[in-house]
């Protein structure tokens, strides 16, 4: 029965697999560890603001049979070029950063005495081979069970953490709006929660791919999307609660880096509950990152390939061939960054973060314009309520981008 239900689910779980990752395992957990339950509102607001724009990707695909990149084409070639440039500017650093955190987790769990660089090579090669050999169909099947395993272990880890009690060390930290370090964390937390805006385009392309083999899935795309979207919100709340339960009031000094913090979470959790709990939290952490690395490795080449196809007006064969080429380039390029620029990884991630944050309103506007075109040419119904929700959210995203730019200029 479970297998039958999972089989009917579509790209919503791929969306969830890509969305959970550093934003959940590191940032949500750190938010709870540092501020207790004080930043739950951030998770709620971030999801509310991004919901209409994330919905537009699968909604466009459902009603037109094409990805939302076709809507970008209608807006103008400049929109496709802007998207390709954004993806090219961030994808190598993003994959490198995700693979490094995943590699650190793998070594902390399996203790094979592998160098982090070697672990990244193993992980990227393994994921690339899965995508080259099994293509979308294997990814679709694999990620569903990864998400099930992730969800079960995360819920279990959360429930067990509710039994942890710490004696208060005295004054507990609270979020300070005048503290630059707290503001920087808040900006990153909101910006990457639940995911960057380009995930809406990824979802749209996955939706088209799924509809090609299972046309009936298009009639349930809203349900499918909502399952993935709500699921990521719940997981974010669970990871924040894990951080609050394991770290907050413990007096522990939090590790600075993502790798070190993830290892600290696993080790402290198992030390508080017992060695038997190690694999529960370890599997939850590793599957969170593994789902992200394999979905992102598929998504970047897939969307760049499709955007390129739309620009040069080639047949679908070009899409398949170029996907393989872009996938190999992405895998090799990410490895080059890890091996040559490991010491400058933070700066590269900061650059990718800045590009992503500042272009979020642009992608949001492009999504909205694409939906307007689709409303005129198909049976797509985007209610007045959703339109108002979209416009309010867009103002918030613009304000957030401007504030981020101001913060970078003033404090860094």
N, C-alpha and C positions, 0 to 999 in steps of 0.2 A: 504493500500500500504506500509506504514512504517513497519507494522507488518510483511509483506511478505519479505521485504528487510532484516529486522533484523533476521528473522528466518533462512535465508540463510547464515548469517555470522557465523563463527565458533569460534575456540579458540583464534582468534586474539583479540577479545574483552575480553576474560579471561586474556590474556597477558596484555592488557591495564589496566584491573582492578587490576592486581597484581602490575604492574609497577608504576602506579600513587599511591601516598601515601605520606609518609614523604618526599621523594625526590622531590615531586612536591609542596605539600601544605606548607611544612616548608622550605626546602632548596631552591627551585626555588624562592619562595616568598621572603625569606630572602635575596637572592642574589640581587633581584631587590630593596628591601627595603634599603639595605646597600650600594650598588654600582650602583644603577640606572640600565641603560641598558648596563653597562660595561662588564658583564659576559655572554652576549648572545652567544658569541663564544664558551663558554664551553658546552652549550647545543648542539650546532651544531656538534662540534668535538666529544663529547661523543657518540652521536648517529651514526656518521659516522664510528667511530672506532669499535663499538660493533655490528653494523648492520650485517656483514657477519656471525658472530658467533651466533647471535640470529636467523638468517634465517635458520641455519643448522638444528635446532630442528624440525620444521615443514616440512622442505624439506626432511629430512631423513624419517619421517613418511609417507609422501606423496608417496615416491617411493619404500618403502620397506614394508609398512603396519605395521611396528613395531616402537617403540620409539627409540630414539637415544641411550638409555641405552643398547639396543641390540648391538649397535656398540661398546659401552664400553666393553661389554662381549667379543667381538671378540678381542679387544685390550688385554684383560687379566682380571682375577678376581681382580687383584690389583686396576684396574681402578674403578670397582664397589665399592670396599671397601673404596677407597679414597673418592668417592662421598658420600657414606653413612656416613663416618666419618665427612666430611664437613657439611652435613645436620644436623647430630646429634649435632655437636658442636655449631651450630648457631640457630637452629629452635626455641628452647624454648625462648631464649633471644629476637629473632626477633618478635615472636608472642606476648610476654609480652610487649615489647616496643610499638608495633603498637596498642595493645589493651589499653595501658595506655593513649596514645595520643587520641585515639578515645573516650575513657571514659571521658577524660577531656573536649573534645569538646561536648559530649552529655550532660554533666552537665551544661556547659556554655550555651547551647542552650535551654534545657528543664527546668532547675532550679528545679529539684526534690529533692534537698538536699541529694543526694546519695553520699556516700564516693566513691572516685575513684576506690578503690578496689572492692566495690560492683558493680560499673558500669562495670568493666572488667569481673566480674563473669557473669553478665547478658549478655554482648555482646558475650563472648566466648561460653556460654551455648546456646544462641540463634543461633549462626552460626553453632555450632556443631550439634544441632538438625536438622537444615535445611539440612546439609550434610548427616546425618544419615538417615533421613526420605526420602528426595527427591533425594539424591545421585547426580550424575553428571548432569542428565537431568534437575533437578530443578535449580541447580547452573547455568547451561548454559542459561536457560530462565531468571532467576532473574538478572544475571549480565548484560545482554544486556540492560535491562530497567534502571538499576542503572547507566550504562555508558551513556545512553541517557540523563537521568536527570542530571548527573554530567556535561556533555558537555554543555547542554543548559544553566544551571545556571552559569557555569564558563564563557562561552562566554558573557552572559548577564552582569555578574559582571564586566568583563573586559571592555565592551563597556560603562557601566555606569561610570567606574573609569576614563575614558578618559576625563571626564568633571571636574575632581578634579584639582584644582590649589593651589599650596602652594607658599608662599613667601619664597624665598631662605634664609636660616638662616645664610648665609655667606659661609665659606669654606665647600665644600661638600666632603665627603669621597670618595677616589678612591682606587682601589686595589693596595696594596703595596707588591711587591715580596719579600721584605726583612722583612716583618712583619710575625712572626710565626703564629699568630692567623688567619691572612688572608690565609696563606698557608694551614693551617689545614682545614679551611673551604673549600678551593678550592679542596683539596684532597678528602674530603668527598663528595663534590658536584659532581666531576667527577666520583668517584667510584660508587655512587649510582644512577647515571643518565644514562639511564632512570631506570635501575634496575641492581641488581647483575647478574653475568653470569649464575647462576644456573637456572634462569628463562627460558633459552633456553631448558633445559631438561623438565621443567614443561610443556612448550608449546608443546613439542613433545608428551608427554604422553596424554595431553588433545586432541591433534590432532588424535591420535589413537582411543581414546574413542569416539570422534565425528564421525570418519569414520565408526565405528562399526554400528552406527544407521543411518548415512547419507553418504553412500559411495561416492556420487557425490561431496561431499565437498572437497575430496582429489584433484580434478582437479582444484580447485580454492584456494588452500592453500597459494600460493604466494600472490594473491590479498588480501585474508583474513588477512595474516600476515602484509602486507604493510599498510592496513587500520588501524590495531591496532598500528603498529610501528609509522607511521606518526602521528596518533592521539595523542599518548603520547608526541611526540615532540612538537606538536602544543599546547597541554595543558601545557607543561613545559614553553613554551614561554609566554602563557597567564598568568600563575601564576607569572612568573618573572615580567611581565608588571603590574600585579596587585600590586605587592610589590613596584614597582617603582612609580606607580600612587598614592598609598595610603600613603606610608611611606617616600619615598625619597623626600628631601627638606622640610619635615614636622617638622624637629627638634625633633621628637619623639625618645626617647631612646628605643631600641629594647629589648624586653624580651629575656632572655637567653634560657629558656627551650622550648621544642616543644609545650607543652600544653599551657603555658603562651603566647607564640608567636601567636599561632592559635587564642586564645581568644582575644588577642590584635588586630589582623587583623579584626576579625568580629566586635568588638566593635568600632574600629576607622572608619572602612568602613561605618557602619550604622550611626555613629555620623556625618560623613562628608556629607552623602547623605540623611540622614533622617531615621527614624525608619522603614519606609516601605521597605527599602533595606536590613533589617536585615535577612529576611528569604532567600533572594537570595544568599548572601554570606555564610550563615549558611548551607544551603542545599548543596552548592558546596563543602564546606569544609568537611561536615560530609559524604557525599556520596563518596568523594575521599578516606577517611580513611576506611569507611565500605567496599568498594569494595576490598581494600587491605587485610583487616583482613580475610574476608571470602574466598578469592581466595588462600591466603597463608595457611590458615587452611586446605584447600583441597589439595593443592599442595604438601606440605611436606610429609604427610602420603602416598599420592599416589605414589610419586617417590621412597620413601624409601621402600614401599611395593613392587613395581616392581623390584627394584634393588635386594631386598632380594629374590624374586621369581627366578630371573635369577641366583643367586648364588646357591640356593638349588635345582633348576631344578624341582620345583613343578608345579602343574596344576594351571589354572586360579583361581580356588576356593580359593587357598591360598592367592592370591592377594586381593580378596574381603574381606576375613576374616581378613587378616593382616592389610588392610587399616583401617578397623573399629577399630582394636586394637591400631594401631599407632595414629589414630585420637583422641581416648579417652586419650591415654597417653600424647599426645601433649597438649590437652586442660587442663588436670589436671596439667601437669608439668609447663605450662605457668602460671597457677594460683598460684602454689606454689612459683614460682619466684616473682610474683607480691606481694604476701602476706608476704613472708619472706625476700625478698631482695630488697624491694622498694627503700631503701636508697642507695643501691649499683647498681641501675639500670644503671647508666651511665657507670660504669666500665664493666658491663656485655655486654652492647651494644658496647662499645669500643673493647672488646674482639671479639665479633661476627664480627664487622667491620674489624678488623685486619685479622681474619681468611678468611673472604670473599675476601678482597682486595688481599692478598698474594696468594690465590689459584685461582684467576681469570685467570691468564695465563695458569695454569694447565688445567682448564676446557676448555679454548679456544683451547688448543692443542688437548685435547681428542675429542672435537667436530670435529676438522679438520681431525683428523685421522679416526674417525668414518665415515665421509663423503667420505674419500678416499676408505674405504672398500666398501661403498654403491655404489660408481661409478663403481667398478669392478663387482658387483653382480646384478646391476639393470640398469634401463634406466636413472638414475640420471645424469644430465649434469651440471657440475660446471665449468663454463667458465674460460679461462685463466685470464681474467680480474678480476673475482671474486677471483681467487686464488692469484693473485698479491695483490689485496685489502686486502685479509685475512692475507697475510704474513706481509705487512706493518703495519696493525693494531696490529698484534701479537707483533711486535717489540715495538710499542708504549705502549701496555699493560704491557710488560715485564719491560720497562723503568719506567713506572708509579709505578709498584709494588716495584721495587728496590728503587725508590725515596721515596715511602711511608715508606719502612723499614728504610731507612736512616733518614728520618724525625723523626720517632718514637724514634730512637736511640739517635739522637742529641738533639732534642727539648723536649723530655718527659722522 
